[in-house]
Amino acid sequence: MLDADFFRRWMTATADCVDREAERLTALDSPIGDADHGSNLQRGFRAVRDALDKEPPATPGAVLVQAGRLLISTVGGASGPLYGTLLRRTGKALGDAAEVDEGQLAEALRAGVDAVRQLGVRRRATRR
């Protein structure tokens, strides 16, 4: 079973990975973007890590919802809404359960991916 501590460790490990790879992410972004992907993700995941350290949410769903909200509000460009929507919808799908199993997480992640897909569908519709 996966509890809130597991999800906090997951977000912290992600923040650590983004810190390590920020320069590389920015370099990858520079030929086709505005060379800020690494720094944007770094800012967002640092905010997630700081918030989770300061006031750790009690449930897996709450961890992901909080992380998603922070990414939406702190990461610029398309990445904030994409990663944030994925995490928020996944967290909402997990609900208020104190623990979830791998199957529940897989179903919740499907809901998160579907929400991201809907963002793309809406964006295409507005471009027509």
C-alpha positions in Angstrom: 0.0 0.0 0.0 1.1 3.5 -0.8 0.6 6.3 1.8 1.1 10.0 1.8 4.7 9.6 2.8 5.4 7.6 -0.4 3.9 10.4 -2.5 5.8 13.1 -0.7 9.0 11.1 -1.3 8.1 10.8 -5.0 7.6 14.5 -5.3 10.8 15.2 -3.4 12.8 12.8 -5.6 11.3 14.5 -8.7 12.4 17.9 -7.4 15.9 16.5 -6.8 16.0 15.1 -10.3 14.9 18.4 -11.8 17.5 20.2 -9.8 20.2 17.9 -11.2 18.9 18.1 -14.8 17.8 21.7 -15.0 20.7 22.8 -17.2 20.2 19.9 -19.6 16.4 20.6 -19.8 17.1 24.2 -20.6 19.7 23.2 -23.3 17.1 20.9 -24.9 14.6 23.7 -24.9 16.8 26.3 -26.4 16.7 25.3 -30.1 12.9 25.3 -30.3 11.8 27.3 -27.3 12.9 30.2 -25.1 15.5 28.3 -23.1 13.7 28.3 -19.7 12.2 24.8 -19.3 14.8 23.7 -16.8 14.6 26.8 -14.7 10.8 26.9 -14.8 10.5 23.2 -13.7 13.1 23.9 -11.0 11.2 26.8 -9.6 7.9 24.8 -9.6 9.3 21.6 -8.0 11.3 23.6 -5.4 7.9 25.2 -4.4 6.4 21.7 -4.2 9.3 20.4 -2.1 9.2 23.4 0.2 5.4 23.2 0.7 5.4 19.5 1.4 8.2 20.0 4.0 6.4 22.9 5.7 2.9 21.3 5.9 2.8 17.7 4.7 -0.7 16.7 3.5 -2.2 13.7 5.2 -3.3 11.7 2.2 -1.8 10.6 -1.2 -4.5 12.5 -3.1 -3.9 15.7 -1.1 -0.1 15.5 -1.8 -0.7 15.3 -5.5 -3.4 18.0 -5.6 -1.2 20.4 -3.7 1.8 19.6 -6.0 -0.4 20.1 -9.0 -1.7 23.5 -7.8 1.8 24.7 -7.1 3.1 23.7 -10.5 0.2 25.5 -12.2 0.9 28.6 -10.2 4.7 28.7 -10.4 5.8 27.1 -13.7 5.5 29.2 -16.8 4.6 28.2 -20.3 2.7 25.1 -21.1 4.6 22.9 -18.6 2.8 24.2 -15.5 -0.7 23.5 -16.7 0.3 20.1 -18.2 2.2 18.7 -15.2 -0.1 20.5 -12.8 -3.3 19.1 -14.4 -1.8 15.6 -14.4 -1.0 15.7 -10.7 -4.2 17.5 -9.6 -6.5 15.2 -11.5 -4.6 12.1 -10.3 -4.9 13.3 -6.8 -8.6 14.1 -7.1 -9.2 10.6 -8.5 -7.4 9.1 -5.4 -9.8 11.0 -3.2 -9.3 11.0 0.6 -8.0 7.5 1.1 -5.2 7.2 3.6 -3.5 4.5 1.4 -3.9 3.4 -2.1 -2.7 0.3 -4.0 -0.9 0.1 -7.3 -4.1 -0.5 -9.2 -5.8 2.5 -7.7 -2.8 4.6 -8.6 -2.9 3.3 -12.2 -6.6 4.2 -12.5 -6.0 7.6 -11.0 -3.0 8.2 -13.4 -5.3 7.4 -16.3 -7.7 10.0 -15.1 -4.8 12.5 -15.0 -3.6 11.6 -18.5 -7.2 12.0 -19.8 -7.3 15.5 -18.2 -4.1 16.4 -20.0 -5.5 15.0 -23.2 -8.6 17.2 -22.8 -6.3 20.3 -22.5 -4.9 19.4 -25.9 -8.3 18.9 -27.4 -9.6 22.2 -26.2 -6.5 24.0 -27.4 -6.8 22.5 -30.9 -10.5 23.5 -31.0 -9.7 27.1 -30.2 -7.1 27.3 -32.9 -9.6 26.5 -35.7 
